[in-house]
Amino acid sequence: MLLSALRDAVPLVQCITNAVVTNVTANVLLALGATPAMVDIPGEARQFAPVASAVLVNLGTPTGSQREAMLEAADAANESGTPWVLDPVAVGFLAVRTQTATELVALRPAIIRGNASEIIALAGAGAGGRGVDSLDEPAAALDAARLLASRHGSVVAVSGAVDMIVAPSGAVVGVANGTPLLTQVTGGGCALGAVMAAFAALTEDPLLAAVAATGVYTIAAEHAAAVASGPGTFAAQFLDALSAITPDDVRRGLTLRSDS
């Protein structure tokens, strides 16, 4: 089980992520058993990527220097064989990040994770959502996800009520776990990208990494929601649930759907 492997290996995840979710992302990784490193400035980003177990590139608040660092880290990760995850936050809707995302996706990330509107826009088939909010359902993004996956050799994870994860072959695995409370706290989606990076460090199969990460993350969210009284208590309970979740919890709770 990759969850046990993660806690044994304690993967080091370089996070080039947005200012809004930096603390949340670091705490999620720590709670799960990984180690975050927020190394996101030019020069250091290139130097650190080969040392990291995996890299997250999240376009949530892309300053000029951070965009440079993202491209450096992705290039260095490819040179060193370090798996990396692209989270193209709000692409299509905003021009600067859309251009940066286009450059990054050409560098063939192991996993691309976004909401349906972001995935559709990244594939060139739509104009994006309302900022970070999706205006499309995951099923509507399947053709775009398949196009991205086949074009770039990446696994594409489309978030939603049922998370749809698409392999370069076109095969689809759906993970039907989670809670609406994940959409009511900052970083509910962005932190999942970091967890996917942590799992990608453990296996050469990015589809397995994306499915395992999504399953662990969303089942922990269900456990947290069961004892939370609202978004505030959920945020704290979620970290506790990530720390406490076991492989048996995942085996018992995981709900998968497949579509070839």
ROTOR-782982 format. One line per 2 residues: number of its first residue (from 1); for each residue x, y, z of C-alpha. Coordinates in Angstrom, 3 decimals. Layout:
BEGIN
NUM) X,Y,Z ~ ...
***
This chain:
BEGIN
1) 0.000,0.000,0.000 ~ 1.482,3.335,-1.044
3) 0.309,5.041,2.145 ~ 2.577,2.822,4.238
5) 5.406,3.363,1.765 ~ 4.953,7.121,2.056
7) 5.260,7.068,5.819 ~ 8.349,4.877,5.595
9) 10.031,6.939,2.883 ~ 9.013,10.442,4.083
11) 9.254,11.956,0.572 ~ 10.594,15.492,0.257
13) 8.162,17.549,-1.828 ~ 9.294,20.833,-3.346
15) 6.237,23.083,-3.445 ~ 6.153,26.064,-5.770
17) 2.658,27.024,-4.824 ~ 0.437,29.988,-4.203
19) 0.594,32.406,-1.312 ~ -2.958,31.651,-0.206
21) -2.369,27.951,0.461 ~ 1.310,27.661,1.418
23) 0.629,26.961,5.088 ~ -2.246,24.586,4.359
25) -0.182,22.652,1.826 ~ 2.767,22.269,4.173
27) 0.545,21.105,7.035 ~ -1.274,18.566,4.854
29) 2.027,17.028,3.755 ~ 3.345,16.945,7.309
31) 0.148,15.385,8.665 ~ 0.267,12.657,6.053
33) 3.931,11.862,6.681 ~ 5.792,13.708,3.920
35) 8.168,16.668,4.178 ~ 7.383,19.986,2.445
37) 10.008,22.382,1.105 ~ 8.740,25.729,-0.172
39) 11.728,26.457,-2.426 ~ 10.300,28.806,-5.027
41) 12.810,31.450,-6.107 ~ 14.858,31.470,-9.332
43) 18.232,29.801,-8.991 ~ 17.276,27.796,-5.924
45) 14.286,26.171,-7.630 ~ 16.508,24.628,-10.301
47) 19.079,23.573,-7.728 ~ 16.545,21.951,-5.412
49) 14.381,19.992,-7.864 ~ 16.918,17.168,-8.413
51) 17.268,16.805,-4.630 ~ 13.530,16.632,-4.016
53) 11.561,13.396,-4.181 ~ 8.878,15.200,-6.207
55) 7.866,18.721,-7.228 ~ 4.528,20.552,-7.161
57) 3.985,23.517,-9.491 ~ 0.801,25.433,-8.631
59) -0.158,28.548,-10.598 ~ -2.449,30.120,-8.009
61) -0.561,33.401,-7.442 ~ 2.169,33.433,-10.106
63) 4.551,36.338,-9.593 ~ 7.160,37.007,-12.243
65) 9.962,35.456,-10.211 ~ 7.818,32.481,-9.274
67) 6.944,31.811,-12.912 ~ 10.656,31.750,-13.685
69) 11.226,29.374,-10.773 ~ 8.435,27.085,-11.989
71) 9.993,26.695,-15.419 ~ 13.424,26.154,-13.875
73) 12.155,23.485,-11.494 ~ 10.157,21.630,-14.141
75) 13.126,21.577,-16.500 ~ 15.504,20.401,-13.768
77) 13.015,17.784,-12.589 ~ 12.829,16.352,-16.083
79) 16.617,16.262,-16.370 ~ 16.952,14.418,-13.054
81) 13.926,12.137,-13.392 ~ 12.090,13.785,-10.500
83) 8.303,13.442,-10.946 ~ 6.388,16.689,-10.919
85) 2.753,17.756,-10.762 ~ 1.179,20.745,-12.515
87) -1.872,22.454,-10.997 ~ -2.997,25.053,-13.579
89) -5.100,27.228,-11.272 ~ -7.508,29.583,-13.105
91) -6.000,29.022,-16.553 ~ -8.071,30.216,-19.470
93) -9.605,32.929,-17.335 ~ -6.352,34.898,-16.834
95) -3.803,35.504,-19.586 ~ -0.419,35.493,-17.826
97) -0.906,32.211,-16.013 ~ -2.442,30.658,-19.120
99) 0.714,31.405,-21.093 ~ 2.869,30.025,-18.277
101) 0.719,26.898,-18.042 ~ 1.091,26.349,-21.789
103) 4.878,26.481,-21.419 ~ 4.821,24.180,-18.401
105) 2.535,21.529,-19.848 ~ 4.886,21.219,-22.823
107) 7.497,20.003,-20.314 ~ 5.355,16.891,-19.733
109) 4.439,16.751,-16.043 ~ 3.801,13.321,-14.570
111) 0.370,14.486,-13.373 ~ -1.836,17.444,-14.260
113) -4.477,18.203,-11.600 ~ -7.238,20.742,-11.950
115) -10.945,21.339,-11.967 ~ -12.997,20.670,-15.076
117) -12.906,24.233,-16.406 ~ -9.132,24.444,-15.940
119) -8.544,21.164,-17.770 ~ -10.830,22.192,-20.634
121) -9.029,25.536,-20.939 ~ -5.564,23.971,-20.771
123) -6.528,21.687,-23.646 ~ -7.571,24.745,-25.651
125) -11.238,23.816,-25.637 ~ -12.703,26.518,-23.390
127) -12.181,29.833,-21.645 ~ -11.821,28.588,-18.078
129) -14.038,29.012,-15.054 ~ -14.801,31.846,-12.657
131) -11.336,32.303,-11.196 ~ -10.593,29.164,-9.191
133) -14.226,27.998,-9.414 ~ -15.175,25.484,-12.071
135) -18.187,26.132,-14.267 ~ -18.088,22.591,-15.680
137) -18.605,19.087,-14.328 ~ -15.736,16.555,-14.487
139) -17.558,14.392,-17.050 ~ -17.646,17.365,-19.423
141) -13.857,17.558,-19.262 ~ -13.125,13.935,-20.157
143) -12.435,14.586,-23.836 ~ -10.126,17.474,-22.946
145) -8.411,15.363,-20.291 ~ -7.857,12.529,-22.744
147) -6.427,14.991,-25.259 ~ -3.983,16.421,-22.714
149) -3.025,12.974,-21.454 ~ -2.287,11.574,-24.904
151) -0.573,14.732,-26.164 ~ 1.794,15.137,-23.216
153) 2.024,11.616,-21.775 ~ 0.650,12.884,-18.468
155) -1.975,11.509,-16.131 ~ -4.767,14.089,-15.894
157) -6.825,14.324,-12.693 ~ -10.097,16.262,-12.943
159) -11.513,17.205,-9.555 ~ -15.194,17.247,-8.698
161) -17.861,15.340,-6.807 ~ -16.367,12.292,-8.524
163) -12.692,12.810,-9.299 ~ -11.929,11.524,-12.803
165) -8.332,10.416,-13.398 ~ -7.302,9.829,-17.004
167) -4.288,7.834,-18.206 ~ -2.377,8.560,-21.433
169) -4.047,5.433,-22.836 ~ -7.431,7.123,-22.378
171) -8.525,4.828,-19.550 ~ -10.431,6.574,-16.767
173) -10.606,5.814,-13.046 ~ -13.206,7.653,-10.981
175) -12.822,8.171,-7.242 ~ -16.258,8.746,-5.707
177) -15.210,9.837,-2.231 ~ -14.957,13.195,-0.496
179) -17.141,15.883,1.040 ~ -18.457,19.308,-0.020
181) -16.569,20.758,2.955 ~ -13.378,20.489,0.896
183) -14.756,23.301,-1.262 ~ -15.453,25.492,1.774
185) -11.889,25.799,3.075 ~ -8.853,27.395,1.461
187) -6.554,24.945,-0.273 ~ -8.906,21.984,-0.419
189) -7.970,21.316,-4.025 ~ -4.481,22.798,-4.142
191) -3.179,20.650,-1.285 ~ -4.284,17.532,-3.166
193) -1.769,18.405,-5.866 ~ 0.993,18.270,-3.253
195) -0.264,14.909,-2.003 ~ -0.226,13.598,-5.569
197) 3.390,14.721,-5.852 ~ 4.257,12.893,-2.632
199) 2.687,9.683,-3.926 ~ 4.329,10.105,-7.339
201) 7.687,9.898,-5.572 ~ 6.873,6.330,-4.515
203) 6.002,4.660,-7.817 ~ 6.844,4.862,-11.497
205) 3.104,4.613,-12.268 ~ 1.617,8.133,-12.078
207) -1.910,6.777,-12.551 ~ -1.522,4.668,-9.419
209) -0.040,7.659,-7.601 ~ -2.914,9.956,-8.565
211) -5.601,7.419,-7.654 ~ -3.941,6.507,-4.352
213) -3.431,10.149,-3.394 ~ -7.016,11.039,-4.244
215) -8.375,8.072,-2.329 ~ -6.379,8.755,0.820
217) -7.135,12.476,0.698 ~ -10.870,12.211,0.099
219) -11.453,9.391,2.577 ~ -9.605,11.376,5.247
221) -11.880,14.289,4.350 ~ -14.929,12.077,4.888
223) -13.610,11.063,8.313 ~ -13.054,14.716,9.210
225) -16.498,15.757,7.987 ~ -18.128,13.112,10.174
227) -16.911,14.849,13.333 ~ -16.798,18.488,12.171
229) -19.504,21.052,12.869 ~ -18.592,23.291,9.932
231) -15.700,24.509,7.762 ~ -13.623,25.810,10.682
233) -13.604,22.609,12.685 ~ -13.312,20.596,9.462
235) -9.984,22.246,8.611 ~ -8.461,21.133,11.909
237) -10.123,17.719,11.896 ~ -8.863,17.114,8.360
239) -5.224,17.358,9.441 ~ -5.930,14.935,12.285
241) -7.674,12.561,9.883 ~ -4.760,12.634,7.440
243) -2.405,11.801,10.281 ~ -4.594,8.962,11.545
245) -5.762,7.344,8.295 ~ -4.591,3.759,7.743
247) -4.309,1.490,4.713 ~ -7.257,-0.491,6.094
249) -9.338,2.693,6.197 ~ -8.575,3.236,2.527
251) -9.318,-0.349,1.530 ~ -12.662,-0.262,3.333
253) -13.714,3.185,2.216 ~ -12.454,3.610,-1.342
255) -15.160,3.812,-4.004 ~ -13.793,3.453,-7.527
257) -15.460,3.699,-10.921 ~ -13.739,2.661,-14.111
259) -14.365,3.546,-17.739 ~ -12.061,2.510,-20.563
***
